[in-house]
Amino acid sequence: MFKKLLLVSALFATTTGMSLASTPVPYVGASLGIVNNTSNNVGSKYGNHQGFYRGVPVNLFAGYGGVVNENFYIAGEVDATLGTGEINKGSSALKSTYGFGVSLIPGVMLSDHTLAYLRAGYERTRFTNLGNMASGGKFGVGLQTSVTQNVDVRGEYDFVAYRTVSGVKSPRSDNYTLGLVYKFD
């Protein structure tokens, strides 16, 4: 999956005319947020009911991106969730602890300092009581704006649809995050 994403990113960058003059740069960042995990059916092992879990994830990310053409932005990003603090226990089967993912981020510059973007990617997450990792597609939307020349603030909403795992049918995750981005110039 990662190789396919890199290939698509490279192909897209060459067809849109990305050049060294558009100054793509590497970046790193961290974010905090609220995650709401739900499932319509938590299997009989967990009481056969609708499940939910709410927590505060701690995320780190790194990427490489830049403006192509006049105002179109493209980036590739990897991310890791290091842990999730509990807000509301809900179903213990849906408590996410850690995970990692990869995303392609296309966007449009709204001004010289503000970016509106979409996210499409792949996510792997460890749910505490399910005994293994779950994988799914990640889709999101966000805004990022410059605070200084190298520091941006980012607000984002992501939706992850996981495959059925260990009796929990189609778990889903809604993530709302606020983060800081450091760009290496």
Phi, psi and omega in degrees: 000317181296319179297320179297317180296318177296319180297315179296318179298315180296316179298315180297317181296320181286328181281340179265000175083029177298132178227172178296337180291338180278000175046061170294144184225150171284154178212159175225161179191175178216150179213157172236156180192200177235131175244137178235105179265133180222160173207140178287337182213107172267117189307172186303333177301332182245018174099004176049062181218173175287132183249153175207159175204138179235134181206179180244104180277146173251118186240144170237148179212159176214145182202183179217119183203166179189172180277132176241154189054222184267315184220016178265133183246144175217140179211157170243140186217143170246147181219159178219134171263118185275335181179164180225120175276145183281139168252312183220121186301312182053225179273123179296338179294337185257009179287116177270139182249301180219167180184179179206160181198175178220141184217155170252132186235098172269148180204176180231132177285119178278331175208187179295339186237359185234133182239132169253132185218163173245160178227135173224128184195194183233136184229140173238128185228143175263117174265131189311305189262006183270347174083354177202178181276148174245144179240154180193173177274140182243130180226137183206174178216144182201171174233141178223134181223149182285137172257316173226186181298324184251351185243130176240157170248142187229133172240136188210148170240130177233145175239129178238125176254112182268160172284157176301136181216130174046050176085353177260115185275123175046062175297147180229155182224131173248123182240129175241119185230155173228128185215171176246141180238131174249120180260131177272112179257000000 
